[in-house]
Amino acid sequence: MKTILYVEDNEFNRKIVRQLLSKTKYKLREAHDGESAVKDALGDPPDLILMDVQLPKMSGLDATRQLRADKRTAAVPIVVITSYALSGDAEKARDAGATAYLAKPYSPRDLLAKIRELVPEA
């Protein structure tokens, strides 16, 4: 079973993704801020990380940079998600090491398609 770490401080957004993935074969772990995301991922690297940009304690881009710098998580796909879809944000996400970029609001179907593209269900 593939594991996804979802890093999001908004409970409503976490609930949507939780419900979406409950109908799949993916195992979901959650982190509420950038610091706990890095600690969680380094302790037990997931197969994929969904990383919000606006997070308490450490931004999603800073967390992505830290995860890319560590050999345990350097190759883990990271999808950066942001509601601040301004010009240049996709480039900033890629520069931080993101594998892919998704702007809010997104369709749950699009998110699931991106997840399956990066880590097919077992």
N, C-alpha and C positions, 0 to 999 in steps of 0.2 A: 504494500500500500504506500503510495506516494504522500509525502507530508508537505503541507503548505503552511508557511508562517505568514499570518496577516497582521500587519503593523498599522494600527488605526486607533486614534483616540476617541472617535465618535461611536458610541454604543449602537446607534441606529444603523450606521454603515456596517459595523461588525455583524449585527443581526442579519442584515440582508445577505452578506456573504456566507454566514453560518448556514442560513436556510438554503442558499443556492448549492453549497457543497454537501449538504446533508443528503442530497439525492445522488451523490456520486460515490466513487470509491476512494476519494481523497480524504486524508486525515488532516484536520485543521487545528493549528495552534495559533494563539493570539498574543499580541503584545500591545500595550497601550502607549508606549513612548519609545523614542529612539534608543535610549540607553538599555532598556530591558530587551529590546529587539536584538541588539548586538550581543548581549550576554546570552540570550536564548539560542541564537543562531550559532554562536561559537561553541556553546556547550553541546549542542546536538544539531548539526547542520541539517536544515530541511532540504527538500528537493526543489522548492521554489519559494521566493519571498515576494509578497505583495506589500509595497512600502508607500505609505502616504508621505507627502512632503512636509506638511505642517503638523509637527508633533511636539509635545512637551519634552523638556530636558535636552533633546538633541534632534535636529531636523532629520528628515528622511534622507536628504542628500548627504549629510555628514555621516549618518549611519551606513549608507550605501558605500561611501568611500572607505570607512573602517572595515566593512565586510570584504570589500574588494582587496584590501591590503593584507588580509590574513589568508594563509594557504588553505585553511579549513573551509573557507566560504568563497574563495576567489572565483570558483567556477559555477557557483549556485546562481541560476537565473533570477534576476530581480526586476520586477515590474513596478516602476514608479508611478504612483497615482496622485493626481493633484486637482484641486478645484481652481487653481490659479493658472489656467491654461493661456498664459500670455505668450506672445511671440518670444522665442528664445528658451522657453521652459523645457521643451523636448531636448534641445541642445545641452542645457545645463544638466538634465537627467543623464544623458549619454556621457557627458564629461565626467560625471560622478561615478560612472560605471554601470548604469542601468542597462539591462538587456532590452527592455521595452518601456514604453511610456503610454499611459492611459489618462485621459482627461475626464474629470467629473463634470456633469453627470454622464455616466456611461450606462449602457444597457447590461444587465446581468448576463444576458446571452453573449454579448461581446466579450465580457470578462471571462466567462467560462471557455469560450472559443480560444482566447489567448492563453489561458492556463493549459488547455489540452494541446495546443500547438507546442508549448514549451516543455511540458512534462505530461506525455500521454498517460491516461489512466492505466493502472496495472491490470 
